[in-house]
Amino acid sequence: MKLYFIRHGKTQWNLEGRFQGSSGDSPLLKSSIKELEDLGRYLKDIKFDRVYSSDLKRAKLTSQIITRENAYPTDIIYTKTLREWNLGRLEGQKISLVSSIYPKQMKAFRHNLAQFNNSIFDAESVYGVTHRISNFVKSLKDIQGENILLVGHGATLTAAIQYLLGHEQAQLRRNGGLDNASVTILETADFKQFSLITWNDTSYKKTALKKREA
């Protein structure tokens, strides 16, 4: 089974450099909608046996745009389980401002989650995030098919994917974070061991741009 993880398209808060967790939901940028259409065409020939998406608007719209371009229409199942990190008091705050006040904590959040103290911000724990997403993924083991699409959010997917690959908390940001409208692919035969096929792929953007310029 191949699992296709997609981070939602770029939003207004992403552009403004604001924390956007499970209780914030700014709209997708118009430019991002075009990118997602390109992404949908990039994946159009893959038959997804199931499609799951976070129920937050930015992820819902992302999943709708992508599946609309697919050659094999599939109903989307929306779930709260795939929501972004509950960021507590960080929600909506400018990342630059928080980084100036809590430099060590923001460095930990971006580079070493083992040192991130969620209680300072009344935020969800690293353990809670990784187990929430990974347990959901493992619950899909009895689905018959070859491909599953999961649309979610940058912070949670980055941490959970690395956790599924067997990495400890200190290594969950080892490859950096996932870009907006990126594709990451894992493969598994038993939903116990996972292997990385593709990480943070946005190559379709350059291909689509070249086609438009031709």
Secondary structure, DSSP 4 states (H G I P E B T S, - for coil): -EEEEEEPPPBHHHHHTB---TT--PPBPHHHHHHHHHHHHHTTT---SEEEEESSHHHHHHHHHHHHT-SS---EEEEGGGPPP--GGGTT-BHHHHHHHSHHHHHHHHH-GGG--GGGGTPPPHHHHHHHHHHHHHTTTT--SSEEEEEE-HHHHHHHHHHHTT--GGGTTTT-PPPTT-EEEEE-SSSSS-EEEEEEE-HHHHHHHHHHH-
